[in-house]
Each structure stands twice: as structure tokens, then as C-alpha cells.
């Protein structure tokens, strides 16, 4: 599997996990705001290498556009997050559209940074940045939690995210 596909799978999973905030019993906060907050929390979990937290937010029914299932995605994430290299994950352009009372469409851009640099002077030449637009569907499951049930991703140029 290519490095790009592994990063894309990690991004797709992070996007799916942002859906956890769609259910906020008793909260007056709009679901869209809850999802934006969760997107940041999922990125933080990836940086902290908290794979267990991430996987709790993914439906057992997860299917990606490339045919990956939940266990496949867990393995891909483990390979990416547990390598020992510094990883930063950032979100941009997170959007959710409710399609029914029990489902929603998700779209967001995720930026991954990885570096082996040990000193500041080496950071620029020893870093890799990749960005992906992730789309998917979230569904409220029998336990009342919203989980990511499908995902697709496409790589985007990181430079396209910077305003001219």
C-alpha cells in the first residue's frame, strides 16, 4: 500500500470520527458547530496517537470507497500514527449537511504534516505535508451515537489551501 493511501485512510478515519458530536442530548449547540469542534478533537487524538479513541467513533459497518473495512482502517492508522515520527493533523473547511433525522453527509479537508527533523534548522527540508478532501456519510446507530459509515477521499494540493 502506498504512503499516500495510508495517509488518506488516516484522514478518512479522522473525518469519520468528527461525527461523534452530532448527538448532543440537551445541547442547544447546532450540530454543525459540534462537528467542527469534534474535527479538532479527532485531529488532536491522531497527534496523541490515541487510536482507541478514534476507533470507538467508527461504525463496525464502515466501508470506504476503496473497499476498506473498519479493521483495515485501524491497521492503516496504527501504521501511520505509531511510527514514532512527529505528526500534526489539522482541519479546514469542515461541513455537514443533514440528509434525514438519522443521517448526514460530511465533507472536510485534512492536512497532515510529518517530520523526522530533530532540530529546527532541519524542519523545512525534513518535512512532508499532504492534504485530503474527505467525504462520507454518518448515521445514528442503535445506541444513539453517530458514527462514520462510509468514506471517500481525494488528495488536494496543500498550496491550494492558502489564500492568495
Secondary structure, DSSP 8 states (H G I E B T S, - for coil): --HHHHHHHHHHHHHHHGGGGG--TT--S-HHHHHHHHHHHHHHHHHTT-HHHHHHTEEEEEEETT--BHHHHHHHHHHHHTSSSEEEEEEEEEEEEEEETTEEEEEEEEEEEEE--SSGGGTTTTEEEEEEEEEEEEEE-TTS-EEEEEEEEEEE-GGGGS--
